[in-house]
Amino acid sequence: MMHRPFKTLAIAAALGSLTLVGQAQARDLRMAPGVPPAHPAHTPLYTDFVDQLGEATDGSLGGQLLGTEIASIGNMRNAMRSGLVEVGLFLPAYFPADLPEINLVGDMALLGTNSYAMGAAMTEYIATCDACQAELKALGIVFTSSHSSDTYQLLSTQPVRTQEDLEGLRLRVGGPQYSRWAEAMSASPASIPVGEQFEALSQGVIDGTVASMGDIISFRLEDAIDSITKLDLGTFHSTISHAVSETTWQSLTPADREAIVRASTEASAQAIERWAYEMTDEALEIAREHDIEIIEPDEALVEANRAFGEQDLAYAAEQAQERYGVEDARAKLDRFIALVDKWNGIVEEVGEEPEAVAEAVNREVWDKVDFSTYGI
């Protein structure tokens, strides 16, 4: 894909806005997935979103996708604040001090066993959480939907079967709960951006990464790892799939705002299908082709992992209150746990199909929202 400089994109967007589609002016929003095209947060999360938004608005809204050289995950807050990006993939985990209310539940990775349920639970929680909405308002962005990864596994340069095998290993982790997990397992956590894990593994800076199986495809990790331990370490669900800048949001009609949210919900479900199901199967096939050992951990390690997840809930609540001033943190965690249980049940009922899950999210969440006031 060729990415044109921002000035060129802005000129093209301005010219494009003069073209009439039906009775409405066509408007291409500047959108930033912040990840490369092979990643499911780009394709289909953003490619499908553009198509679905066009269909939902009869072509009056579309999108110009900006490359990572213009806006990356790490600088998304500044890119949106400056007006460079109007719609972007926003990961609250990258901004813990700004979004402690959202990260309280977003950091609870080990609660995740079903990716569809976790994306839906996050969507309902944030959409109905006044404190979360206040945090987003302060950053000048509007929430649309969340998506979730597959369940993370341990991808490493040496086999891990037991808790003893983890001792002393330096592991790349993607969030505070994973850091605490690594320390509890006598490993050393390393906060390394996801895009740098291949180099870190190849150079021996780290011994493994707690990551999505899809990263084998997205970041070519098959040439950097020797084993996969299938430990089911929960999901990465601290996501805002299509954060909309407040300035852009306020310029839209209520009907267009609703179209964006529903298109986002549909694209999030499609991204989950790609990430948690299709890419997992493809990654396992690639692993076999490259003679990467696929390991089932012993029961003691599985039990230690489960016990950590239960004990960590109390610690996470204490830290949220003491460090970031989150009030009633345990009650908020309990509410999120109830939503996870609710959505595990709904997904079991409607089936693990993106269209069915998106319809359920619209019914349970967005049908109850007044888009003349939401995000304003």
GUDRENSE-543225 format. One record per residue: x, y, z of N, C-alpha, C in turn. Coordinates in steps of 0.1 Angstrom, whole numbers, plus 5000, padded with zeros to 4 digits. Each point is the difference from the previous one (the first is absolute). Example, Ala and Ser with C-alpha at 12.3 -4.5 7.8 and 13.67 -1.06 7.14 Angstrom:
2
513249435078499150125000500950125000 499650114993500950115000499250115008 
//
This chain:
376
500849885000499250125000500950125000 499750104992500750125000499350115008 500850065009499550105009500550144995 499050094997500450134996500350095012 500850104999500250095011498750075005 500150045012498850065006499450124992 500950094996499550114993499249964987 500649904993499349954988498649945004 500049935011498749945004499050105004 500550115007499150105004499450084988 500850024989499650064988498949914993 500449875000499149914993498649995007 500150005014498850005008499150124997 500750124999499350124998499350004986 500849964990499449994987498849904999 500349885007498949905000498750055006 500250095010498850055007499150084991 500550044988499250084991499149914991 500249875000499349914992498749955007 498950014993498849965006499749864998 499649935011499549864999498650005004 499149984990498650015003499750155004 499450015012499750145005501050045010 501049925003501050045011501450024994 500750085007501450034996500949885005 500849954991500949895004501150065009 500449935010501050045009500949885004 501250014997501049905004500750045013 499849925010500650025013501449955000 501050075006501349955001500149905011 500349874996500049895010501449945001 500349965012501349945003499949875008 500249894993500149875007501249995010 501150074996501150005009500949874999 499649904992500749874999500149974985 500949914997500249964986498849934994 499949994987498849944993499849855004 501149935003499849865003499349985014 500050105008499449995013498550004999 499249925008498650015000499450135004 500750085007499550135004500150104989 500649964989500050084987499049934991 500249874997499249934991499549875007 498750005004498950084994499550125009 500650025011499450105010499750134993 501050054992499850134993499649994986 500449904993499649994986498549974999 499549915009498549975000499350125005 500550075010499350115006499850114989 500950034992499850094989498949964991 500049874996498949954991498750015007 499949965012498749995007499550145003 500950105003499650135002499450064987 500649984989499550054987498649944997 499849875003498749944998499050065009 500350025013499150055010499650144998 500850084993499750144998499750034985 499849904992499750024986501250084993 501249975005501250064993500350145005 499350065010500350135005501250015009 500349885006501249995008500949894995 501350035000501049904996501250025008 501249954995501250015008501249994991 501150085004501349994995500949945010 500649884998500849935010501450054999 500550055012501350055001500949895005 501350004995500949905004500750025013 500749905005500750015013501150115000 500550044988501050105000499450145003 498750015000499250125003499550005014 499449895004499449985013500249865005 500749985011500149865005499249995013 500049885006499349985012500550095011 501350015001500650075011499750154999 499950064989499750154999498650034996 499149905002498650034995499350115008 500350015013499450115008500450134994 501250034997500550124995499550034986 499949894992499650014986498550045000 499249955009498650035000499850145006 500850035010499950135007500350124990 501049974991500450114991499150014988 499149914998499150004989500549934988 501249945001500549924989499249884997 499549945010499249884999498650035006 499049964992498650025005499449875006 500549894995499549875005501249915002 500349955012501249925002499849885009 500949904999500049895009500750055013 499350005011500550065012500149895011 501249975005500249905010500250065014 499050005009500150065013501249955008 500449884998501249955007501350084998 500050074989501250084997499950135008 498950045006499950125007499349985014 500749935008499449965013499750125009 500750105000499850125009498750074995 499850004987498850074994498749935001 500149865000498849925000500049895010 500250045013500049895010498649935002 498950074997498749935002499849894989 500450034988499949904989501149895002 501250045004501049905002499849915012 499250045009499649915011499549874995 499150014990499449884995500849954988 500650094992500749964989501349925003 500550025012501249935004499749865005 498749965002499649875005500149904989 501149984995500249914988499649865003 500349955012499849865003498549965002 499150105000498649975000499549954986 500850024990499649974986500149864996 498949944997500149864994499349994986 499150104997499450014988500150144994 500650014988500450134995498750094997 499049944994498850074997499450065013 499949925010499450045013500850125006 501449994999500850115006499850134993 500049994986499750134993498750065003 499049915001498650055003499950065014 500649935010500050045014500750145001 501150014994500750135000499250114994 499349974989499150104993498950045009 499349915007498950045008500550075013 501249965005500550065012500350154998 500850024989500550144998498850094996 499149954992498950084995499050045011 500049925011499150035011500750045013 501350034999500850045012500250154999 499450075009500150155001501550045002 500749945009501450035002500949984988 499749894993500849984988499750104989 498750044999499650104990500750145004 500150035013500650125004501550004996 500749895002501449994996500250024985 499149954992500150014985499750154997 499050065006499750144998501250095002 500849975010501250085004501049984989 500149894993500949984989499550054987 498750034999499450054988499749894990 499749885005499649894990498749945005 499449934990498749945002500149854998 499449925009500149854999499049954990 500449904993499149934990499849855004 501049935000499949865003501449945004 500049885006501349935003500049874993 501349964997500249864995501049935009 500249874998500949935009500949914991 501149975006500949904993499549865003 500849904994499849875005500649985014 499949885006500649985013501549994998 500850085007501450014999500649875004 501249974994500849885003501450055003 500849905004501450035002500949964988 500550094993500949974988501450035005 500849894999501450015006501149944991 501250035004501249944993500449875007 499449965011500349885006498749945006 499949865001498849945005499650045014 498750025002499550025014498849915002 500249915009499049905004499550015014 500950055009499750015014500350145005 499550035012500350135006501550025002 500749895003501550015002500750044987 499449964988500650054988499950154997 499150065007499850154999501050085008 500649935010500950075009501250074993 500150135002501150074994499850054986 499049954993499850044986499650154999 500550074990499650134998498950004989 498850055004498849994992499550144996 499750024987499350124996498649995004 499550105006498650015005499350124995 498750004998499350114994499050075010 500249985013499150075009500449975014 499550085010500449985014499649875006 498849944996499749875006500949894995 500550014987501049914995501350025007 500450125004501250025007499949945014 498950015007499849945013500049854998 499449954990500049854997501449954999 500850074992501449954997500850005013 499850105008500750015013499649895009 498749975000499549895009500549864995 500349994988500649884994501549995001 500650105007501550025001500750034987 499350054991500650064987500250155002 500650064990500350145000499250064988 499150095004499250074989500850114993 499750024987500750104992498950074992 499950135002499050084993500650054986 499849924990500550024987498850024990 500050104992498950024990499849874992 498749974996499749884993500849994987 500250124993500750004988501549975001 500550005012501549985002500349865005 499049925002500249875006500949904991 499850014987500849924991501550025003 500450134999501450045002500549965014 499250025010500449975013500249855002 499149924994500249855001501249964992 500250054988501149964991501350035006 500150115007501350055006500249945014 499149925005500149955014499850095011 499450124997499650105010499049945009 499149924995498949935007500049864997 499549915008499949864998498649964995 499150095001498649964995499150125001 498849994995499050105000498749955003 499250065009498649975002499250074990 499549934990499550074988498949924993 499450064991499049944991500749904991 499349894997500549914990500050074986 499150104998500050074988501350084997 500850035011501250074998501049924992 499949875000500849924991499950054986 498750034996499850054986500350154999 499450085010500250144999501450055000 500849935008501450055002501149894997 499649904993500949904994500849935012 499449975010500749945012500449864998 499649934989500449874998501549984998 500750114997501449994998500750045013 499350035011500650055012499749915012 499149914999499649915011500249864997 500149925011500249854998498949925006 499250065009498949935006498850095004 498949935001498750075004499449925012 499850065011499449945011498550045001 499149914998498650034999499450015015 500250125005499650035014498750085002 499550054989498850085000500150115010 500850104998500350115009499050124998 498849974997499050114999500150084987 499350115000499850084988500550145002 500550064989500250155000498850064994 499350075009498750064996499950155004 501150065004500150145004500150084987 498950014993500050064986498850094998 500250114992498950084995500249984985 499249934993500249964986500150124991 499150095001499950124992499750125008 501050055007499850125008499850124991 499050085002499750114992500450135007 500750094994500350135006498750075003 500050075012498850075004499650114990 501050074994499750104990499349944988 500549894995499349934989498649955004 499949945012498749955005499050115000 500350115005499150115002499550064986 500849984990499750054987499049904992 499849895006499149904993498650015005 499149954992498649995004499849885009 498950005008499849885009499949874991 499450014988499949884992501449954996 500950094996501349964997500849955011 499850065012500749945012499649865003 498749984998499549865002500549914990 500150044988500649924989501449965003 500850105005501449975004500149895010 499250025011500049905011499649864995 498949994992499649874996501049944990 500650084991501049954991501249955008 500450085011501149965008499749865007 498849995005499649875007500149884991 499650024988500049894990501549974996 500850114998501449984996500849935012 499650045012500749945012499749855000 498849964998499649864999500849924989 500150074989500749944989501549985003 500650105007501450005004500249885010 499149985009500149895009500049874993 499149994990499949874992501449984994 500650104994501249994993501249965010 500050085011501149995010500049875008 498849985006499949895010499749864994 499650004987499649874994500949974988 499850084990500749974987501550015002 500550105006501550025001500649905010 499349965010500549895009500249874993 499149964991500149884992501250024991 500150114993501150024991501350005007 500150065012501350015007500449865005 499149925004500449865004500549934988 499450024988500549934988501550054997 500250135001501350054997501049955011 499649995012500949945011500449864996 499049924996500449864996500950004988 499850084991500950014988501450035004 500250085010501350055004500549925012 499449885003500549915010500050075014 499150095002499950065014499249915009 500649975011499449905009498750065007 498949935000498850045006499849925012 500050075012500149935013498750025008 499549895006498950015010500750015013 499850105008500650015013499549905010 500849975011499649915009498950065009 499249915007498950055008500450095011 501149995006500550095010500150144995 500550024988500150144995498750054996 499149924995498650044997499350055013 500249935010499450035013500650135006 501350014999500650125005499650134992 499749984987499550114992498650045005 499249905002498650025004500050075014 500849955009500050065014500550144999 500950034992500550144999498950094996 499249964990499050084994499050045011 499649905009499050035010500650105011 501249975004500750085010500250154995 500350014988500450134994498950105000 498749965000498950095000500050105012 500349955012500050085011501250104999 501249954996501150094998499850114990 499449974989499750094989499150115006 499049975007499050095006500850105010 500849945008500850085010500950104992 500749954990500950094993499350114992 498849974995499250104993499650115009 499649975012499650105010501250085006 501149935003501150065006500850094990 500249944989500950074990499350104992 498749974996499450094990498750065006 499649975012498950065006498749954995 499949884994498849944996499149965011 498850065001499149975012499249884997 499849925011499249884999500549904989 501349995000500649924989499549855000 499949945012499649865000498649994996 499150095003498650004995500050014985 500850084994500150024986500549874993 501049945006500549874995498949905001 499249995010499049905002498950034989 499750134997499150034989500549954987 501350024997500549954988500049854999 500349935011500049855000498649964997 499050065005498649974997499750024985 500550104994499850024986500749904992 501249955004500749904993499249875001 499449975011499249885002498750014991 499450125000498950034991500349974986 501150064995500349984986500649874996 500649935009500349864998498749924997 499050035008498749934997499350044987 500150134997499450054988500749934987 501350005001500749954989499849854998 499849935011499749865000498649984993 499150095003498649994995500050044985 500650114996499950044986501049944991 501149945006501049944991501250094998 501149944997501350074998500050054985 499150094997499950054986500050155001 500950074992500150155002498750074998 499249964990498750084998499149985012 499949885005499149985012500450075012 501350005002500550075012499850154999 500350064988499850144998498550045002 499149924995498650025002499750015015 500649905007499750005015500550125007 501250054996500650125006499150124997 499650014987499150114997498750005008 499449885002498849985007500250045015 501149955006500250015014500650145004 500650064991500850125003499550124992 500250004987499850124992498550044997 499149905001498650034998499550095011 500750005011499650085012500650145001 500850034990500850135001499350114991 500050125005499550124993501250064994 500249994987501150054993500050164998 498950065004500150155000500750055012 500249925010500750045012501349925003 500049874995501249925003501350064995 501050015008501350054996500150155000 498950075003499950154999500350065014 
//
